Structure formats: structure tokens, C-alpha cells
Amino acid sequence: MPVEWQINALSNLGLLSRFIGMLTDSRSFMSFPRHEYFRRTLCNLLGADIEAGLIPNDEALVGQMVKNICYANAKAYLGLARS
């Protein structure tokens, strides 16, 4: 799967935590399922990495990384105002 391959490639390079996630036009009705698919794929891969012992089993740390990838990194990259 292309999404899994890209996430694994970024993870192997050590840049996954800085990834700005999946950007699409959020006004499109079809963007919601795409973003949901991306988030589920990301969480499945991170869960597999935790089970394999590749990343720490720390819910707060990994949860913050998921939040950053799915929202905060793109917000900071695009220079959007803080809310």
C-alpha cells in the first residue's frame, strides 16, 4: 500500500514525528474518508512498531506524535494562527 510504504519510509529515516500528514482539500466530501484511512493506517503501523519493540510503549508520547502528524505539524508548517 502506498500510504504504508510512505509512513514506513519516513519512520526509517527518523522523520516521522515531523511529518505534516496527509493534506487534501478538506472542503471535499471525499476528503473525510481519506483522512480517516490515513489516521487508521498510521495508528496501525505505530501499534505494530510498539508491539515489535521498535518504539516506546508510552501512550502519551505516541499519542502526541499522532496528534502532531494529523494536525499540529501541518498547522505549524502552514503558519496558521493558534486557536
ZAFI-252270 format. One record per residue (C-alpha): chain; x, y negated, z negated; residue number from 1; residue in one letter. Coordinates in nm, 3 decimals. Example, Ala and Ser with C-alpha at 12.3 -4.5 7.8 and 13.67 -1.06 7.14 Angstrom:
<nodes>
A;1.230;0.450;-0.780;1;A
A;1.367;0.106;-0.714;2;S
</nodes>
This chain:
<nodes>
A;0.000;0.000;0.000;1;M
A;0.140;-0.342;0.091;2;P
A;0.038;-0.508;-0.237;3;V
A;0.201;-0.237;-0.448;4;E
A;0.514;-0.248;-0.234;5;W
A;0.546;-0.626;-0.275;6;Q
A;0.489;-0.616;-0.651;7;I
A;0.746;-0.336;-0.689;8;N
A;0.997;-0.522;-0.472;9;A
A;0.963;-0.836;-0.686;10;L
A;0.989;-0.627;-1.001;11;S
A;1.306;-0.459;-0.875;12;N
A;1.461;-0.800;-0.809;13;L
A;1.372;-0.917;-1.159;14;G
A;1.145;-1.197;-1.035;15;L
A;0.802;-1.053;-1.110;16;L
A;0.737;-1.279;-1.410;17;S
A;0.787;-1.586;-1.187;18;R
A;0.564;-1.457;-0.905;19;F
A;0.288;-1.706;-0.815;20;I
A;0.046;-1.426;-0.739;21;G
A;-0.198;-1.397;-0.457;22;M
A;-0.304;-1.725;-0.301;23;L
A;-0.611;-1.744;-0.081;24;T
A;-0.884;-1.994;-0.017;25;D
A;-1.092;-1.945;-0.330;26;S
A;-1.395;-2.107;-0.168;27;R
A;-1.439;-1.796;0.044;28;S
A;-1.682;-1.540;-0.096;29;F
A;-1.445;-1.262;0.007;30;M
A;-1.155;-1.405;-0.196;31;S
A;-1.306;-1.279;-0.524;32;F
A;-1.274;-0.906;-0.442;33;P
A;-0.921;-0.964;-0.304;34;R
A;-0.808;-1.131;-0.625;35;H
A;-0.973;-0.862;-0.834;36;E
A;-0.795;-0.592;-0.628;37;Y
A;-0.464;-0.776;-0.677;38;F
A;-0.514;-0.807;-1.055;39;R
A;-0.610;-0.441;-1.092;40;R
A;-0.313;-0.328;-0.882;41;T
A;-0.077;-0.548;-1.084;42;L
A;-0.209;-0.414;-1.416;43;C
A;-0.195;-0.052;-1.296;44;N
A;0.168;-0.092;-1.189;45;L
A;0.264;-0.263;-1.515;46;L
A;0.086;0.009;-1.713;47;G
A;0.280;0.276;-1.523;48;A
A;0.605;0.088;-1.593;49;D
A;0.519;0.073;-1.965;50;I
A;0.446;0.448;-1.973;51;E
A;0.775;0.515;-1.794;52;A
A;0.961;0.301;-2.050;53;G
A;1.075;0.050;-1.788;54;L
A;0.921;-0.249;-1.965;55;I
A;0.840;-0.300;-2.334;56;P
A;0.512;-0.171;-2.474;57;N
A;0.424;-0.519;-2.601;58;D
A;0.067;-0.621;-2.522;59;E
A;0.126;-0.989;-2.599;60;A
A;0.437;-1.010;-2.380;61;L
A;0.296;-0.818;-2.085;62;V
A;-0.043;-0.987;-2.122;63;G
A;0.120;-1.330;-2.100;64;Q
A;0.313;-1.218;-1.791;65;M
A;-0.012;-1.106;-1.625;66;V
A;-0.176;-1.440;-1.714;67;K
A;0.122;-1.626;-1.569;68;N
A;0.123;-1.423;-1.247;69;I
A;-0.253;-1.451;-1.198;70;C
A;-0.287;-1.819;-1.289;71;Y
A;-0.021;-2.022;-1.470;72;A
A;0.272;-1.975;-1.228;73;N
A;0.067;-2.090;-0.929;74;A
A;-0.071;-2.384;-1.128;75;K
A;0.280;-2.495;-1.225;76;A
A;0.418;-2.438;-0.873;77;Y
A;0.142;-2.643;-0.714;78;L
A;0.181;-2.918;-0.976;79;G
A;-0.183;-2.910;-1.083;80;L
A;-0.284;-3.119;-1.383;81;A
A;-0.305;-2.948;-1.718;82;R
A;-0.653;-2.886;-1.847;83;S
</nodes>
